[in-house]
Amino acid sequence: MSRDLASMLADEPVPHPAINAAIKATPYRWRSPESIPPRDWVYGHMLLRGSLTVVVAPGATGKTALMIGMAMALATGRSLLGPKVWGGPKRVWLWNLEDAGEEMARGLQAAAIHWHISPEDIGDRLYVDSGMDGAELKTAHETKDGTRINAPVIGALLAQLREQKIDVLIVDPFVSSHSVNENDNGAIDLVAKQWARLAAQAGCALILVHHARKLAGGEVSAEAARGASALIAAARSVPTLNRMTDEEAAKYGVEGEERRSYFRVYDDKNNRAPPSDKSDWYRLHSVPLGNGPDGGDSLPVVVPWAPPDAFDGVTSAKLREVQDALASGDYRKDAQAKPWAGEAVAAVLGLDLERKHDRARASTMLKTWEANGALKVEMKKDGRRELRPFLVPDQWVEDAAPVERAVRQGAAVRH
């Protein structure tokens, strides 16, 4: 026996009868698919009973208003913001650790005014607590011996969740729910897994609202969450909030500072639902409470919003007119060149290319038509006798071609 092998055998663990009996490989028991219970979704495919969700957002995006809107949707059982509330109204506990209860009441009542929600619609299903009013929540703290979970707090939480039969607990923000170093991966791992364990033990969906680190205008993703990565690792889903950018505002025709009222939500880590290829868009709508002169306080209420479709009102006949215009002239593909193919689109559809929105719309249509075969690039000489890319018709749209197929998916070839 070689020395290396002898050394390896010497390091093998000593058998332990009790542990050996406890650790056994379990053969898989074949099951019919129909016998497996479906996942217990609570709200769209974002909230799953017994699981942890972490919402990541930069400051002043609309996250608190979004949580209020979600709470109202869940408590009423109505799809106020779009996602389905599965199985009817839910019992919701909204625990905000940085806003006073009176401020929370303003936001909740503004949402009730906008959505025409009455006390009867809510019943006894909504619970609201405020850290600023004394309802503190510290689930863990640092000691000289390391991070310690505050067992009495966790026990009391679990008891309340079970006693009140809470379906969804929302804690906003996560950083105020503990007293450990948020950059300590080991400490945050302990805290995050305790929250996940609590969700499983109580059989509720649990949301922790978390801040994104400062990104200087960059995209907020799951990786942009502030502090240790262990929090994101413990979550089943991580919806992220991003405010509308200048480029998106130009594309969608949103003017000036109005864009700050729009944001989108994308689940950046949903490993138990089909991936989404698009974000859910929302707008902050100001609602007066009527509690003073000139309407009193006005509060932002989150409402669903859909970006305008570049192809609204565009028929197959209009596409054919664009093809005819491009065939009768020399139109460049480059949007900075003269004449640009977008000028033919603008002439047919009555667009003003001086407006950023209309220019972006013409560009989107040209790219789509080139991709689906209605248009193609042809290299031709320009006025300086240099080869340049021009856009010309490829597959001519038939007069009888279905609108969706001709405009979006591809034109029928005309012989």
C-alpha positions as CSV (number, residue, x, y, z in Angstrom):
1,M,0.0,0.0,0.0
2,S,1.4,3.4,-0.9
3,R,1.9,6.0,1.7
4,D,-0.6,8.4,0.0
5,L,-3.4,5.7,0.1
6,A,-2.5,4.8,3.7
7,S,-2.8,8.5,4.6
8,M,-6.2,8.8,2.9
9,L,-7.6,5.7,4.7
10,A,-6.3,7.0,8.0
11,D,-8.3,10.2,7.5
12,E,-11.6,8.4,6.8
13,P,-14.4,9.2,9.4
14,V,-15.0,6.7,12.1
15,P,-18.4,4.9,11.6
16,H,-21.2,6.0,14.0
17,P,-24.0,3.5,14.4
18,A,-26.7,6.1,15.2
19,I,-25.8,8.4,12.3
20,N,-25.3,5.5,9.9
21,A,-28.9,4.4,10.7
22,A,-30.2,8.0,10.1
23,I,-28.5,8.6,6.8
24,K,-29.9,6.4,4.1
25,A,-30.4,6.8,0.3
26,T,-34.1,6.8,-0.5
27,P,-35.2,5.1,-3.6
28,Y,-37.5,7.2,-5.8
29,R,-41.2,6.2,-5.7
30,W,-42.8,6.6,-9.1
31,R,-45.9,8.8,-9.0
32,S,-48.5,9.6,-11.6
33,P,-48.4,13.3,-12.5
34,E,-52.1,13.8,-11.5
35,S,-51.3,12.7,-8.0
36,I,-48.7,15.5,-7.4
37,P,-50.3,18.6,-5.8
38,P,-50.0,21.8,-7.9
39,R,-47.9,24.7,-6.6
40,D,-49.9,26.9,-4.2
41,W,-49.6,30.2,-6.0
42,V,-51.0,33.2,-4.1
43,Y,-50.4,36.2,-6.4
44,G,-49.6,35.7,-10.1
45,H,-46.4,33.8,-10.3
46,M,-44.6,36.1,-7.9
47,L,-45.8,34.9,-4.6
48,L,-45.9,31.2,-3.6
49,R,-47.2,29.9,-0.3
50,G,-44.4,28.8,2.0
51,S,-41.7,30.7,0.0
52,L,-39.6,33.9,0.3
53,T,-39.8,36.7,-2.2
54,V,-37.3,39.7,-2.1
55,V,-38.3,42.9,-3.9
56,V,-35.3,45.0,-4.9
57,A,-35.8,48.7,-5.8
58,P,-33.8,52.0,-5.7
59,G,-35.1,54.8,-3.6
60,A,-38.2,56.9,-4.6
61,T,-39.3,54.4,-7.3
62,G,-42.7,53.6,-6.0
63,K,-42.0,50.4,-4.0
64,T,-44.1,51.4,-0.9
65,A,-47.0,52.4,-3.2
66,L,-46.6,49.1,-5.0
67,M,-46.7,47.1,-1.7
68,I,-49.9,49.0,-0.7
69,G,-51.4,48.2,-4.1
70,M,-50.5,44.5,-3.8
71,A,-51.9,44.4,-0.2
72,M,-55.2,45.9,-1.4
73,A,-55.4,43.5,-4.4
74,L,-54.8,40.5,-2.1
75,A,-57.2,41.6,0.6
76,T,-60.0,42.2,-1.9
77,G,-59.2,39.3,-4.1
78,R,-59.3,41.7,-7.1
79,S,-56.6,41.8,-9.8
80,L,-56.1,45.5,-9.3
81,L,-52.5,45.5,-10.7
82,G,-52.8,42.7,-13.2
83,P,-51.5,39.5,-11.5
84,K,-54.2,37.1,-10.5
85,V,-55.1,36.6,-6.8
86,W,-55.4,32.8,-6.7
87,G,-58.3,31.3,-4.7
88,G,-60.0,34.5,-3.7
89,P,-59.3,37.2,-1.1
90,K,-56.2,36.8,1.2
91,R,-55.3,37.8,4.7
92,V,-52.4,40.2,4.5
93,W,-50.1,41.7,7.1
94,L,-48.3,44.8,5.9
95,W,-45.5,45.7,8.3
96,N,-43.7,49.0,7.3
97,L,-40.6,49.8,9.4
98,E,-39.8,53.3,8.1
99,D,-43.2,55.0,7.6
100,A,-45.6,56.1,10.3
101,G,-49.0,54.5,10.6
102,E,-50.8,57.7,9.6
103,E,-48.7,57.9,6.4
104,M,-49.6,54.3,5.6
105,A,-53.2,55.1,6.2
106,R,-53.0,58.0,3.7
107,G,-51.6,55.6,1.0
108,L,-54.1,52.9,1.8
109,Q,-57.1,55.3,1.7
110,A,-55.9,56.9,-1.5
111,A,-55.8,53.4,-3.1
112,A,-59.3,52.7,-1.8
113,I,-60.6,55.9,-3.4
114,H,-59.0,55.1,-6.7
115,W,-60.2,51.5,-6.8
116,H,-63.6,52.2,-5.2
117,I,-62.8,49.8,-2.3
118,S,-65.1,49.8,0.7
119,P,-64.6,48.5,4.2
120,E,-66.8,45.6,3.3
121,D,-64.4,44.7,0.4
122,I,-61.5,44.4,2.9
123,G,-63.4,42.8,5.8
124,D,-61.0,41.7,8.5
125,R,-58.3,40.6,6.1
126,L,-55.8,43.5,6.3
127,Y,-53.3,44.1,9.1
128,V,-51.0,47.1,9.2
129,D,-48.2,47.8,11.6
130,S,-45.6,50.6,11.7
131,G,-42.1,50.6,13.1
132,M,-42.2,54.3,13.5
133,D,-45.2,53.9,15.8
134,G,-43.4,51.4,18.1
135,A,-44.0,48.1,16.3
136,E,-40.3,47.3,15.9
137,L,-39.1,44.0,14.4
138,K,-35.6,42.8,15.1
139,T,-35.2,39.2,14.1
140,A,-31.5,39.0,14.7
141,H,-28.6,40.8,16.4
142,E,-24.9,40.7,16.8
143,T,-23.3,39.4,20.0
144,K,-19.6,38.9,21.0
145,D,-20.1,35.3,20.0
146,G,-21.5,36.1,16.5
147,T,-24.9,36.5,14.9
148,R,-27.9,35.3,16.9
149,I,-31.5,34.8,15.8
150,N,-33.9,36.5,18.2
151,A,-35.9,33.3,19.0
152,P,-38.7,35.0,21.0
153,V,-39.4,37.4,18.2
154,I,-39.5,34.6,15.6
155,G,-41.7,32.5,17.9
156,A,-44.1,35.4,18.4
157,L,-44.2,36.1,14.6
158,L,-45.0,32.4,13.9
159,A,-47.7,32.4,16.5
160,Q,-49.4,35.5,15.0
161,L,-49.1,34.2,11.4
162,R,-50.8,31.0,12.4
163,E,-53.4,32.5,14.8
164,Q,-54.5,35.2,12.3
165,K,-54.1,32.7,9.4
166,I,-52.0,35.2,7.4
167,D,-51.6,34.4,3.8
168,V,-49.0,37.1,2.9
169,L,-46.6,39.0,5.2
170,I,-44.9,42.1,3.7
171,V,-41.9,43.5,5.6
172,D,-40.6,46.8,4.3
173,P,-37.7,47.3,4.4
174,F,-35.6,44.3,5.2
175,V,-32.7,46.3,6.5
176,S,-34.8,47.5,9.4
177,S,-35.9,44.0,10.4
178,H,-32.5,43.0,11.9
179,S,-29.4,44.5,13.6
180,V,-26.6,42.6,11.8
181,N,-24.0,43.8,9.3
182,E,-25.8,43.7,5.9
183,N,-22.5,43.1,4.1
184,D,-21.7,40.0,6.2
185,N,-22.7,37.1,4.0
186,G,-22.7,34.6,6.9
187,A,-24.9,36.8,9.1
188,I,-27.3,37.6,6.3
189,D,-27.5,34.0,5.2
190,L,-28.6,33.1,8.8
191,V,-31.2,35.8,8.8
192,A,-32.5,35.2,5.3
193,K,-32.9,31.5,5.8
194,Q,-34.7,32.1,9.1
195,W,-37.2,34.2,7.1
196,A,-37.6,31.5,4.5
197,R,-38.1,28.9,7.3
198,L,-40.7,31.1,8.9
199,A,-42.6,31.3,5.6
200,A,-42.6,27.5,5.3
201,Q,-43.6,26.9,8.9
202,A,-46.5,29.4,8.7
203,G,-47.5,28.3,5.2
204,C,-47.6,31.9,4.0
205,A,-46.0,33.9,1.2
206,L,-43.4,36.3,2.7
207,I,-42.1,39.5,1.0
208,L,-39.0,41.3,2.1
209,V,-38.6,44.7,0.4
210,H,-34.9,45.5,-0.1
211,H,-32.9,48.5,-1.3
212,A,-30.7,48.4,-4.4
213,R,-27.2,49.8,-4.2
214,K,-26.5,53.1,-5.9
215,L,-26.0,52.4,-9.6
216,A,-25.7,55.9,-11.2
217,G,-28.6,55.3,-13.4
218,G,-27.7,51.6,-14.2
219,E,-30.2,48.8,-14.5
220,V,-31.5,47.3,-11.3
221,S,-31.1,43.5,-11.3
222,A,-31.1,40.8,-8.5
223,E,-27.3,41.2,-8.4
224,A,-27.8,45.0,-7.7
225,A,-29.3,44.3,-4.2
226,R,-27.5,46.1,-1.5
227,G,-25.3,44.2,0.9
228,A,-24.6,40.5,1.0
229,S,-25.7,38.2,-1.8
230,A,-27.0,35.6,0.7
231,L,-30.4,37.3,0.8
232,I,-31.0,36.9,-2.9
233,A,-29.7,33.3,-2.8
234,A,-32.4,32.5,-0.1
235,A,-35.3,33.9,-2.2
236,R,-37.4,32.0,-4.6
237,S,-38.2,35.1,-6.7
238,V,-36.7,38.5,-6.9
239,P,-38.8,41.2,-8.6
240,T,-36.8,44.3,-9.4
241,L,-38.1,47.8,-10.0
242,N,-36.7,50.2,-12.6
243,R,-37.8,53.7,-13.3
244,M,-38.5,54.6,-17.0
245,T,-35.3,55.7,-18.7
246,D,-34.9,58.7,-21.0
247,E,-34.7,56.4,-24.0
248,E,-37.9,54.5,-23.0
249,A,-39.7,57.8,-22.4
250,A,-38.8,59.0,-26.0
251,K,-39.9,55.6,-27.4
252,Y,-43.2,55.7,-25.6
253,G,-44.0,59.4,-26.0
254,V,-43.7,60.3,-22.3
255,E,-42.7,63.9,-21.9
256,G,-40.1,65.4,-19.6
257,E,-40.1,64.7,-15.9
258,E,-43.4,62.8,-16.3
259,R,-41.3,59.7,-16.9
260,R,-40.4,59.6,-13.2
261,S,-44.0,58.5,-12.6
262,Y,-43.5,55.3,-14.6
263,F,-41.6,52.1,-13.5
264,R,-41.4,48.5,-14.5
265,V,-41.2,45.3,-12.6
266,Y,-39.4,42.2,-13.7
267,D,-38.9,39.0,-11.8
268,D,-35.2,38.6,-12.1
269,K,-35.0,35.2,-10.3
270,N,-38.1,33.1,-10.6
271,N,-37.0,29.5,-10.8
272,R,-40.4,28.0,-10.3
273,A,-42.4,29.7,-13.0
274,P,-42.0,30.1,-16.8
275,P,-39.7,33.1,-17.5
276,S,-41.3,36.3,-18.6
277,D,-40.0,38.0,-21.8
278,K,-41.3,41.4,-20.7
279,S,-41.7,43.6,-17.7
280,D,-44.9,44.7,-16.1
281,W,-45.3,48.5,-16.3
282,Y,-46.9,50.7,-13.7
283,R,-47.7,54.4,-13.4
284,L,-48.0,56.5,-10.2
285,H,-51.3,58.2,-10.3
286,S,-51.9,61.1,-7.9
287,V,-55.1,60.8,-5.8
288,P,-56.4,63.6,-3.5
289,L,-57.7,62.5,-0.2
290,G,-60.1,65.3,0.2
291,N,-58.9,65.9,3.8
292,G,-58.3,69.6,3.5
293,P,-58.4,72.8,1.3
294,D,-57.8,72.3,-2.4
295,G,-58.3,68.5,-2.1
296,G,-55.9,68.1,0.9
297,D,-53.1,65.6,0.7
298,S,-52.4,63.8,-2.6
299,L,-50.9,60.4,-2.6
300,P,-49.4,58.3,-5.3
301,V,-51.4,55.2,-6.2
302,V,-49.9,52.5,-8.4
303,V,-51.9,51.6,-11.5
304,P,-51.1,49.2,-14.4
305,W,-49.8,50.8,-17.6
306,A,-49.0,49.4,-21.0
307,P,-46.5,51.0,-23.4
308,P,-48.1,52.1,-26.6
309,D,-47.9,49.6,-29.5
310,A,-45.9,51.0,-32.4
311,F,-48.3,49.2,-34.8
312,D,-51.5,50.6,-33.4
313,G,-53.7,51.5,-36.4
314,V,-51.2,50.1,-38.9
315,T,-53.0,47.8,-41.4
316,S,-51.6,45.6,-44.2
317,A,-52.8,48.3,-46.7
318,K,-50.6,50.9,-44.9
319,L,-47.7,48.5,-45.1
320,R,-48.3,48.2,-48.8
321,E,-48.2,52.0,-49.2
322,V,-44.9,52.1,-47.4
323,Q,-43.5,49.4,-49.8
324,D,-44.8,51.3,-52.8
325,A,-43.1,54.5,-51.5
326,L,-39.8,52.7,-50.9
327,A,-39.9,51.1,-54.3
328,S,-40.4,54.4,-56.0
329,G,-37.5,56.2,-54.4
330,D,-34.0,55.7,-52.9
331,Y,-34.4,55.5,-49.1
332,R,-31.4,54.8,-46.8
333,K,-31.5,52.4,-43.9
334,D,-29.4,54.7,-41.7
335,A,-31.6,57.0,-39.7
336,Q,-29.0,59.8,-39.9
337,A,-29.0,59.7,-43.7
338,K,-31.1,61.6,-46.1
339,P,-33.6,60.5,-47.2
340,W,-34.1,58.0,-44.5
341,A,-36.7,55.1,-45.0
342,G,-38.5,56.4,-41.9
343,E,-39.6,59.4,-44.0
344,A,-41.6,57.1,-46.2
345,V,-43.3,55.6,-43.1
346,A,-44.0,59.1,-41.7
347,A,-45.6,60.3,-45.0
348,V,-47.9,57.3,-45.1
349,L,-48.9,57.3,-41.4
350,G,-48.8,61.0,-40.7
351,L,-46.0,60.9,-38.2
352,D,-43.8,63.9,-37.3
353,L,-40.2,62.8,-37.2
354,E,-39.2,65.9,-35.2
355,R,-41.0,64.2,-32.3
356,K,-38.8,61.6,-30.6
357,H,-41.8,59.2,-30.1
358,D,-42.8,59.3,-33.7
359,R,-39.2,58.8,-34.9
360,A,-38.8,55.8,-32.5
361,R,-42.0,54.4,-33.8
362,A,-41.0,54.6,-37.4
363,S,-37.7,53.0,-36.5
364,T,-39.4,50.1,-34.7
365,M,-41.7,49.4,-37.7
366,L,-38.8,49.4,-40.1
367,K,-36.8,47.0,-38.0
368,T,-39.8,44.7,-37.6
369,W,-40.6,44.7,-41.3
370,E,-37.0,44.0,-42.2
371,A,-36.9,41.1,-39.7
372,N,-40.2,39.5,-41.0
373,G,-39.3,39.8,-44.7
374,A,-41.5,42.7,-45.8
375,L,-38.4,44.8,-46.4
376,K,-34.8,44.0,-47.2
377,V,-31.4,45.8,-47.3
378,E,-30.0,46.4,-50.8
379,M,-26.6,47.9,-51.4
380,K,-26.7,50.7,-53.9
381,K,-24.6,53.7,-54.7
382,D,-25.5,57.0,-53.2
383,G,-25.1,60.5,-54.7
384,R,-21.4,60.3,-54.0
385,R,-21.3,57.0,-55.9
386,E,-20.4,55.1,-52.6
387,L,-22.1,51.8,-51.7
388,R,-24.7,52.3,-49.0
389,P,-27.5,50.2,-47.4
390,F,-31.0,51.1,-48.7
391,L,-34.3,49.6,-47.7
392,V,-36.5,48.2,-50.4
393,P,-39.5,45.9,-50.5
394,D,-38.8,42.2,-50.3
395,Q,-42.0,40.2,-49.9
396,W,-44.9,42.3,-51.2
397,V,-47.9,42.3,-49.0
398,E,-51.1,40.9,-50.7
399,D,-54.2,43.1,-50.5
400,A,-56.0,40.2,-48.8
401,A,-53.2,39.2,-46.4
402,P,-54.4,39.1,-42.7
403,V,-53.4,42.3,-40.9
404,E,-51.4,40.6,-38.1
405,R,-49.5,38.3,-40.5
406,A,-48.7,41.1,-42.9
407,V,-47.8,43.8,-40.5
408,R,-46.0,41.9,-37.7
409,Q,-45.1,38.3,-38.8
410,G,-44.3,38.6,-42.5
411,A,-45.9,39.6,-45.8
412,A,-47.2,37.2,-48.4
413,V,-45.2,37.1,-51.6
414,R,-46.9,38.9,-54.5
415,H,-46.1,37.5,-57.9
